[in-house]
């Protein structure tokens, strides 16, 4: 291998190393307690979230919230997969509810839940996470069943795990 061939090899290795480094930073940056990433055929999107992982926080949810930023929401985390139903009591804004199984795969999306409606919204029987976002956002972004969710709370045997640094 001549000087030129060796130089090209070094450039390629540098490119691949840089690409790997940037990918690792991006992937690990996506995993923070205050953000949820969702990926699917549409690409990926990141939501700034408040995590509700205690019974009192889950009971309060987004009640009395008058507005949220476009890519903002709340992630409900349950201790184990279970049957879940939500309602909109004292919830002032329309919401999309994204019901997620223990593997981080979206099972069901309920669009445009009606503010203040106390009709139960059934999410499924094997649900461990629920992401609530602004009403209509799931359709606009193309979020659907089968998409994958990433967050530090979604752990174990999941399809899109957070990287450990």
N, CA, C and O of each residue as an XYZ file, in Angstrom:
660
protein
N       0.863     -1.176      0.000
C       0.000      0.000      0.000
C       0.902      1.229      0.000
O       1.800      1.359      0.832
N       0.648      2.120     -0.942
C       1.432      3.343     -1.044
C       0.963      4.388     -0.055
O       0.012      4.186      0.700
N       1.664      5.521     -0.082
C       1.305      6.629      0.808
C      -0.143      7.060      0.616
O      -0.875      7.287      1.580
N      -0.543      7.169     -0.663
C      -1.902      7.638     -0.960
C      -2.956      6.650     -0.451
O      -3.965      7.060      0.123
N      -2.726      5.355     -0.660
C      -3.649      4.320     -0.184
C      -3.757      4.328      1.328
O      -4.849      4.207      1.882
N      -2.618      4.472      1.995
C      -2.591      4.527      3.451
C      -3.330      5.760      3.946
O      -4.082      5.679      4.917
N      -3.131      6.890      3.299
C      -3.802      8.136      3.663
C      -5.317      7.995      3.514
O      -6.072      8.442      4.377
N      -5.761      7.373      2.420
C      -7.205      7.143      2.216
C      -7.770      6.234      3.297
O      -8.872      6.463      3.795
N      -7.008      5.196      3.662
C      -7.457      4.286      4.704
C      -7.629      5.025      6.033
O      -8.625      4.838      6.731
N      -6.651      5.861      6.374
C      -6.721      6.640      7.615
C      -7.938      7.573      7.586
O      -8.640      7.702      8.589
N      -8.193      8.220      6.450
C      -9.353      9.105      6.325
C     -10.644      8.325      6.527
O     -11.542      8.783      7.234
N     -10.743      7.139      5.907
C     -11.955      6.312      6.047
C     -12.144      5.881      7.493
O     -13.246      5.963      8.035
N     -11.067      5.423      8.113
C     -11.168      5.014      9.522
C     -11.587      6.179     10.402
O     -12.400      6.020     11.312
N     -11.030      7.342     10.129
C     -11.410      8.542     10.883
C     -12.880      8.872     10.700
O     -13.567      9.233     11.656
N     -13.365      8.749      9.463
C     -14.778      9.013      9.177
C     -15.663      8.040      9.950
O     -16.635      8.451     10.585
N     -15.326      6.739      9.897
C     -16.142      5.741     10.591
C     -16.105      5.936     12.100
O     -17.124      5.783     12.774
N     -14.939      6.272     12.631
C     -14.827      6.527     14.068
C     -15.662      7.734     14.458
O     -16.364      7.702     15.468
N     -15.593      8.796     13.670
C     -16.386      9.995     13.949
C     -17.867      9.702     13.856
O     -18.648     10.163     14.688
N     -18.263      8.933     12.843
C     -19.672      8.567     12.678
C     -20.158      7.761     13.879
O     -21.241      8.014     14.407
N     -19.345      6.781     14.310
C     -19.707      5.978     15.474
C     -19.825      6.860     16.711
O     -20.777      6.728     17.481
N     -18.867      7.753     16.902
C     -18.856      8.636     18.067
C     -20.098      9.520     18.088
O     -20.743      9.647     19.128
N     -20.445     10.134     16.956
C     -21.626     10.993     16.877
C     -22.886     10.173     17.107
O     -23.790     10.624     17.811
N     -22.967      8.973     16.526
C     -24.135      8.106     16.727
C     -24.291      7.743     18.191
O     -25.401      7.754     18.723
N     -23.183      7.420     18.843
C     -23.245      7.059     20.262
C     -23.696      8.236     21.105
O     -24.504      8.074     22.020
N     -23.174      9.430     20.801
C     -23.596     10.619     21.543
C     -25.077     10.876     21.320
O     -25.803     11.147     22.277
N     -25.539     10.797     20.081
C     -26.944     11.046     19.760
C     -27.838     10.047     20.470
O     -28.850     10.422     21.063
N     -27.464      8.767     20.411
C     -28.295      7.736     21.027
C     -28.344      7.909     22.536
O     -29.414      7.799     23.134
N     -27.191      8.179     23.166
C     -27.212      8.311     24.612
C     -27.854      9.634     25.026
O     -28.473      9.710     26.087
N     -27.717     10.665     24.214
C     -28.354     11.943     24.533
C     -29.856     11.811     24.484
O     -30.566     12.521     25.195
N     -30.353     10.906     23.649
C     -31.793     10.707     23.522
C     -32.374     10.112     24.799
O     -33.578     10.209     25.036
N     -31.541      9.505     25.612
C     -32.014      8.871     26.839
C     -31.757      9.766     28.041
O     -30.668      9.763     28.615
N     -32.753     10.514     28.403
C     -32.678     11.303     29.625
C     -34.036     11.223     30.296
O     -35.050     10.978     29.643
N     -34.048     11.427     31.578
C     -35.277     11.270     32.356
C     -36.387     12.211     31.912
O     -37.564     11.918     32.120
N     -36.030     13.334     31.305
C     -37.047     14.313     30.921
C     -37.362     14.312     29.424
O     -37.893     15.288     28.894
N     -37.030     13.202     28.744
C     -37.322     13.112     27.308
C     -37.700     11.688     26.924
O     -37.153     10.717     27.446
N     -38.648     11.589     26.000
C     -39.060     10.317     25.411
C     -38.835     10.430     23.916
O     -39.192     11.434     23.300
N     -38.240      9.398     23.334
C     -38.096      9.337     21.884
C     -39.015      8.251     21.354
O     -39.194      7.207     21.981
N     -39.596      8.513     20.187
C     -40.443      7.532     19.508
C     -39.914      7.423     18.085
O     -39.628      8.430     17.437
N     -39.786      6.172     17.603
C     -39.346      5.973     16.224
C     -40.283      5.003     15.515
O     -40.893      4.120     16.117
N     -40.363      5.215     14.209
C     -41.201      4.369     13.362
C     -40.893      4.671     11.911
O     -39.844      5.235     11.599
N     -41.803      4.300     11.018
C     -41.593      4.540      9.589
C     -41.446      6.025      9.281
O     -40.821      6.386      8.284
N     -42.003      6.879     10.107
C     -41.952      8.328      9.902
C     -40.574      8.908     10.214
O     -40.263     10.028      9.807
N     -39.756      8.155     10.931
C     -38.468      8.637     11.419
C     -38.470      8.575     12.931
O     -38.846      7.553     13.505
N     -38.060      9.644     13.587
C     -38.108      9.668     15.048
C     -38.447     11.073     15.528
O     -38.240     12.064     14.828
N     -38.974     11.122     16.741
C     -39.346     12.394     17.348
C     -39.047     12.298     18.843
O     -39.116     11.224     19.440
N     -38.718     13.425     19.421
C     -38.389     13.489     20.853
C     -39.367     14.439     21.541
O     -39.605     15.551     21.069
N     -39.924     13.992     22.653
C     -40.846     14.793     23.453
C     -40.188     15.115     24.791
O     -39.567     14.249     25.407
N     -40.324     16.353     25.234
C     -39.943     16.714     26.592
C     -41.080     16.259     27.490
O     -42.238     16.592     27.236
N     -40.769     15.503     28.538
C     -41.830     14.930     29.364
C     -41.595     15.156     30.852
O     -40.475     15.359     31.320
N     -42.699     15.110     31.555
C     -42.702     14.960     32.997
C     -43.054     13.504     33.236
O     -43.970     12.977     32.605
N     -42.345     12.854     34.130
C     -42.596     11.445     34.408
C     -43.505     11.320     35.624
O     -43.259     11.924     36.668
N     -44.552     10.531     35.470
C     -45.474     10.224     36.569
C     -45.286      8.747     36.904
O     -45.880      7.878     36.266
N     -44.453      8.469     37.913
C     -44.172      7.077     38.263
C     -44.583      6.715     39.683
O     -44.335      5.602     40.147
N     -45.208      7.658     40.364
C     -45.752      7.418     41.707
C     -47.277      7.483     41.616
O     -47.807      8.211     40.776
N     -47.995      6.734     42.465
C     -49.467      6.724     42.385
C     -50.097      8.121     42.415
O     -51.042      8.389     41.674
N     -49.579      9.009     43.267
C     -50.158     10.366     43.358
C     -49.939     11.145     42.057
O     -50.825     11.869     41.603
N     -48.763     10.989     41.469
C     -48.455     11.679     40.208
C     -49.325     11.147     39.071
O     -49.816     11.920     38.248
N     -49.515      9.829     39.025
C     -50.364      9.245     37.979
C     -51.812      9.675     38.161
O     -52.514      9.913     37.178
N     -52.267      9.777     39.407
C     -53.645     10.204     39.661
C     -53.853     11.659     39.231
O     -54.914     11.997     38.705
N     -52.875     12.507     39.443
C     -52.962     13.915     39.054
C     -52.839     14.081     37.549
O     -53.593     14.842     36.944
N     -51.892     13.371     36.940
C     -51.688     13.448     35.496
C     -51.586     14.872     34.999
O     -50.867     15.690     35.572
N     -52.303     15.166     33.934
C     -52.290     16.506     33.337
C     -53.539     17.316     33.687
O     -53.917     18.241     32.968
N     -54.173     16.950     34.810
C     -55.336     17.722     35.251
C     -54.958     19.185     35.469
O     -53.894     19.497     36.005
N     -55.832     20.050     35.053
C     -55.738     21.499     35.246
C     -54.628     22.170     34.420
O     -54.398     23.371     34.568
N     -53.945     21.422     33.563
C     -52.940     22.013     32.679
C     -53.691     22.722     31.550
O     -54.531     22.120     30.882
N     -53.385     23.990     31.345
C     -54.107     24.786     30.345
C     -53.488     24.735     28.961
O     -54.172     24.971     27.965
N     -52.195     24.428     28.888
C     -51.542     24.293     27.583
C     -50.209     23.586     27.748
O     -49.607     23.601     28.822
N     -49.753     22.958     26.652
C     -48.423     22.346     26.625
C     -47.733     22.795     25.348
O     -48.388     23.079     24.345
N     -46.415     22.856     25.388
C     -45.659     23.129     24.179
C     -45.891     22.003     23.174
O     -46.331     20.915     23.545
N     -45.601     22.264     21.928
C     -45.892     21.325     20.842
C     -45.363     19.921     21.104
O     -46.118     18.957     20.976
N     -44.107     19.775     21.461
C     -43.505     18.455     21.677
C     -43.257     18.208     23.161
O     -42.158     17.841     23.577
N     -44.294     18.416     23.934
C     -44.243     18.228     25.379
C     -45.288     17.190     25.753
O     -46.249     16.988     25.012
N     -45.115     16.532     26.887
C     -46.099     15.551     27.322
C     -45.802     15.024     28.703
O     -44.998     15.580     29.452
N     -46.479     13.925     29.021
C     -46.282     13.251     30.305
C     -46.173     11.760     30.040
O     -46.950     11.195     29.270
N     -45.201     11.128     30.688
C     -45.020      9.686     30.601
C     -45.454      9.054     31.916
O     -44.881      9.330     32.971
N     -46.477      8.200     31.840
C     -46.947      7.451     33.002
C     -46.203      6.122     33.013
O     -46.180      5.400     32.016
N     -45.598      5.809     34.151
C     -44.829      4.583     34.288
C     -45.464      3.748     35.397
O     -45.604      4.207     36.531
N     -45.844      2.522     35.058
C     -46.412      1.594     36.033
C     -45.345      0.568     36.417
O     -44.436      0.284     35.637
N     -45.466      0.020     37.621
C     -44.472     -0.928     38.132
C     -44.408     -2.199     37.301
O     -43.348     -2.814     37.184
N     -45.535     -2.595     36.722
C     -45.608     -3.841     35.952
C     -46.683     -3.693     34.877
O     -47.547     -2.823     34.983
N     -46.637     -4.524     33.856
C     -47.689     -4.485     32.827
C     -49.046     -4.775     33.461
O     -49.158     -5.629     34.340
N     -50.073     -4.059     33.012
C     -51.409     -4.221     33.585
C     -52.484     -3.691     32.649
O     -52.194     -3.082     31.620
N     -53.711     -3.934     33.027
C     -54.878     -3.403     32.322
C     -55.015     -1.932     32.732
O     -55.038     -1.620     33.922
N     -55.104     -1.036     31.755
C     -55.215      0.376     32.088
C     -56.382      1.041     31.363
O     -56.708      0.711     30.223
N     -56.993      1.981     32.062
C     -58.002      2.873     31.497
C     -57.723      4.268     32.040
O     -57.347      4.434     33.200
N     -57.910      5.250     31.196
C     -57.718      6.645     31.592
C     -59.020      7.393     31.350
O     -59.905      6.907     30.645
N     -59.131      8.572     31.936
C     -60.248      9.452     31.650
C     -59.727     10.879     31.634
O     -58.551     11.121     31.905
N     -60.587     11.803     31.323
C     -60.167     13.195     31.146
C     -60.720     14.119     32.235
O     -60.799     15.331     32.032
N     -61.101     13.565     33.379
C     -61.611     14.395     34.470
C     -60.624     15.527     34.774
O     -59.431     15.296     34.974
N     -61.141     16.730     34.802
C     -60.358     17.931     35.115
C     -59.183     18.174     34.160
O     -58.272     18.938     34.480
N     -59.204     17.539     33.014
C     -58.164     17.758     32.006
C     -58.720     18.753     31.000
O     -59.755     18.507     30.380
N     -58.039     19.866     30.841
C     -58.581     21.007     30.111
C     -58.201     21.056     28.635
O     -58.761     21.855     27.885
N     -57.263     20.219     28.208
C     -56.814     20.241     26.812
C     -57.009     18.862     26.173
O     -56.933     17.853     26.874
N     -57.259     18.796     24.866
C     -57.370     17.491     24.208
C     -56.006     16.794     24.213
O     -54.967     17.438     24.073
N     -56.029     15.483     24.376
C     -54.789     14.712     24.451
C     -54.841     13.502     23.527
O     -55.909     12.955     23.253
N     -53.678     13.099     23.058
C     -53.495     11.785     22.449
C     -52.864     10.925     23.529
O     -51.921     11.348     24.197
N     -53.388      9.715     23.699
C     -52.855      8.784     24.687
C     -52.218      7.628     23.932
O     -52.860      6.971     23.113
N     -50.957      7.395     24.218
C     -50.185      6.369     23.520
C     -49.868      5.277     24.536
O     -49.107      5.493     25.480
N     -50.457      4.106     24.333
C     -50.344      2.997     25.271
C     -49.235      2.054     24.805
O     -49.225      1.600     23.661
N     -48.297      1.769     25.721
C     -47.068      1.067     25.366
C     -46.878     -0.162     26.257
O     -47.076     -0.101     27.471
N     -46.495     -1.268     25.640
C     -46.233     -2.494     26.374
C     -44.885     -2.480     27.058
O     -44.113     -1.537     26.884
N     -44.582     -3.525     27.844
C     -43.332     -3.576     28.601
C     -42.084     -3.625     27.719
O     -40.988     -3.318     28.187
N     -42.237     -4.008     26.450
C     -41.099     -4.073     25.534
C     -40.816     -2.746     24.839
O     -39.887     -2.650     24.037
N     -41.625     -1.707     25.149
C     -41.429     -0.399     24.552
C     -42.117     -0.217     23.217
O     -41.927      0.804     22.556
N     -42.920     -1.197     22.806
C     -43.638     -1.103     21.535
C     -45.035     -0.528     21.779
O     -45.754     -0.961     22.679
N     -45.398      0.455     20.958
C     -46.729      1.066     21.076
C     -47.782      0.044     20.688
O     -47.730     -0.550     19.611
N     -48.743     -0.151     21.587
C     -49.827     -1.113     21.389
C     -51.054     -0.445     20.782
O     -51.745     -1.032     19.949
N     -51.320      0.794     21.210
C     -52.565      1.454     20.826
C     -52.411      2.960     20.978
O     -51.771      3.439     21.915
N     -53.005      3.702     20.047
C     -53.031      5.166     20.150
C     -54.484      5.609     20.189
O     -55.262      5.294     19.288
N     -54.846      6.340     21.238
C     -56.183      6.937     21.321
C     -56.015      8.423     21.017
O     -55.362      9.151     21.765
N     -56.604      8.855     19.927
C     -56.440     10.247     19.488
C     -57.555     11.142     20.000
O     -58.710     10.736     20.128
N     -57.166     12.362     20.285
C     -58.093     13.447     20.592
C     -59.084     13.128     21.716
O     -60.297     13.252     21.545
N     -58.545     12.715     22.865
C     -59.403     12.528     24.041
C     -60.028     13.883     24.379
O     -59.353     14.912     24.373
N     -61.313     13.861     24.669
C     -62.103     15.079     24.857
C     -61.903     15.648     26.263
O     -62.074     14.933     27.250
N     -61.543     16.929     26.360
C     -61.365     17.549     27.676
C     -62.604     17.381     28.559
O     -63.741     17.498     28.102
N     -62.344     17.105     29.833
C     -63.359     17.001     30.888
C     -64.279     15.790     30.775
O     -65.161     15.617     31.617
N     -64.098     14.947     29.757
C     -64.943     13.759     29.574
C     -64.525     12.672     30.564
O     -63.343     12.344     30.670
N     -65.495     12.119     31.285
C     -65.192     11.097     32.285
C     -65.433      9.687     31.779
O     -65.426      8.737     32.561
N     -65.647      9.542     30.475
C     -65.798      8.207     29.886
C     -64.446      7.509     29.911
O     -63.455      8.073     29.445
N     -64.386      6.281     30.451
C     -63.097      5.569     30.481
C     -62.560      5.315     29.067
O     -63.303      4.968     28.150
N     -61.262      5.499     28.929
C     -60.564      5.220     27.671
C     -59.693      4.002     27.939
O     -58.683      4.082     28.637
N     -60.105      2.871     27.369
C     -59.397      1.615     27.592
C     -58.117      1.587     26.762
O     -58.142      1.824     25.554
N     -56.993      1.292     27.426
C     -55.704      1.294     26.747
C     -55.165     -0.073     26.393
O     -54.347     -0.199     25.482
N     -55.611     -1.100     27.100
C     -55.122     -2.444     26.847
C     -54.920     -3.212     28.133
O     -55.131     -2.692     29.228
N     -54.507     -4.462     27.982
C     -54.370     -5.337     29.149
C     -52.919     -5.601     29.555
O     -52.672     -6.104     30.651
N     -51.973     -5.276     28.702
C     -50.565     -5.538     28.981
C     -49.768     -4.253     28.776
O     -48.784     -4.227     28.037
N     -50.209     -3.190     29.444
C     -49.634     -1.858     29.259
C     -48.793     -1.490     30.482
O     -49.220     -1.680     31.621
N     -47.597     -0.963     30.231
C     -46.748     -0.528     31.341
C     -46.417      0.958     31.281
O     -46.004      1.549     32.278
N     -46.602      1.562     30.102
C     -46.278      2.982     29.921
C     -47.380      3.646     29.108
O     -47.944      3.042     28.196
N     -47.676      4.884     29.447
C     -48.623      5.675     28.669
C     -48.004      7.047     28.459
O     -47.615      7.723     29.411
N     -47.919      7.443     27.204
C     -47.409      8.764     26.859
C     -48.588      9.623     26.445
O     -49.308      9.290     25.504
N     -48.788     10.734     27.151
C     -49.829     11.694     26.779
C     -49.177     12.901     26.130
O     -48.248     13.498     26.673
N     -49.689     13.246     24.949
C     -49.177     14.396     24.204
C     -50.365     15.229     23.733
O     -51.515     14.819     23.891
N     -50.093     16.384     23.162
C     -51.161     17.248     22.660
C     -52.047     16.508     21.670
O     -51.566     15.746     20.832
N     -53.358     16.748     21.783
C     -54.327     16.123     20.897
C     -54.054     16.431     19.437
O     -53.841     17.586     19.068
N     -54.061     15.389     18.600
C     -53.830     15.539     17.172
C     -52.377     15.394     16.766
O     -52.077     15.249     15.581
N     -51.465     15.430     17.736
C     -50.040     15.355     17.433
C     -49.644     13.979     16.893
O     -48.810     13.892     15.991
N     -50.223     12.912     17.427
C     -49.875     11.564     16.963
C     -50.173     11.407     15.476
O     -49.360     10.862     14.729
N     -51.325     11.881     15.055
C     -51.675     11.781     13.635
C     -50.750     12.651     12.783
O     -50.281     12.217     11.732
N     -50.491     13.871     13.236
C     -49.612     14.775     12.476
C     -48.218     14.199     12.290
O     -47.601     14.387     11.242
N     -47.717     13.498     13.304
C     -46.376     12.939     13.233
C     -46.341     11.545     12.620
O     -45.280     11.076     12.207
N     -47.485     10.884     12.560
C     -47.532      9.519     12.030
C     -47.264      8.455     13.073
O     -46.873      7.339     12.729
N     -47.469      8.783     14.365
C     -47.274      7.789     15.420
C     -48.376      6.744     15.344
O     -49.546      7.077     15.151
N     -47.994      5.467     15.497
C     -48.971      4.394     15.349
C     -48.529      3.167     16.129
O     -47.390      3.076     16.588
N     -49.456      2.227     16.269
C     -49.134      0.938     16.889
C     -47.959      0.327     16.137
O     -47.882      0.393     14.910
N     -47.048     -0.268     16.897
C     -45.858     -0.866     16.314
C     -44.630      0.031     16.387
O     -43.504     -0.453     16.270
N     -44.832      1.347     16.580
C     -43.694      2.249     16.764
C     -43.019      1.907     18.092
O     -43.598      1.220     18.934
N     -41.802      2.388     18.268
C     -41.004      2.049     19.438
C     -40.703      3.283     20.280
O     -40.443      4.366     19.756
N     -40.744      3.094     21.592
C     -40.531      4.178     22.540
C     -39.228      3.936     23.298
O     -38.907      2.801     23.651
N     -38.477      5.019     23.545
C     -37.221      4.923     24.283
C     -37.217      5.934     25.433
O     -37.473      7.122     25.238
N     -36.923      5.437     26.620
C     -36.816      6.263     27.826
C     -36.105      5.415     28.877
O     -36.236      4.191     28.854
N     -35.358      6.023     29.793
C     -34.672      5.232     30.821
C     -35.600      4.335     31.645
O     -35.160      3.296     32.135
N     -36.860      4.707     31.807
C     -37.806      3.874     32.563
C     -38.193      2.610     31.808
O     -38.615      1.624     32.413
N     -38.050      2.640     30.497
C     -38.390      1.479     29.659
C     -37.131      0.617     29.606
O     -36.221      0.860     28.813
N     -37.105     -0.388     30.467
C     -35.882     -1.180     30.600
C     -36.213     -2.669     30.590
O     -37.378     -3.065     30.545
N     -35.185     -3.461     30.632
C     -35.352     -4.904     30.553
C     -35.237     -5.335     29.098
O     -34.397     -4.822     28.358
N     -36.074     -6.271     28.692
C     -36.045     -6.775     27.318
C     -36.904     -5.875     26.433
O     -38.078     -6.154     26.190
N     -36.297     -4.798     25.961
C     -37.011     -3.819     25.146
C     -36.412     -3.778     23.743
O     -35.259     -4.159     23.536
N     -37.210     -3.311     22.782
C     -36.755     -3.286     21.396
C     -35.817     -2.120     21.093
O     -35.028     -2.200     20.151
N     -35.885     -1.035     21.874
C     -35.024      0.129     21.638
C     -34.483      0.612     22.988
O     -34.968      1.603     23.536
N     -33.476     -0.092     23.522
C     -32.960      0.261     24.845
C     -32.123      1.534     24.835
O     -31.567      1.924     23.808
N     -32.048      2.165     25.984
C     -31.127      3.272     26.177
C     -29.731      2.702     26.280
O     -29.532      1.634     26.859
N     -28.761      3.410     25.719
C     -27.377      2.979     25.837
C     -26.860      3.342     27.215
O     -27.204      4.389     27.764
N     -26.041      2.478     27.765
C     -25.422      2.741     29.058
C     -24.028      3.283     28.797
O     -23.241      2.687     28.062
N     -23.739      4.411     29.404
C     -22.413      5.025     29.201
C     -21.379      4.363     30.075
O     -20.208      4.743     30.043
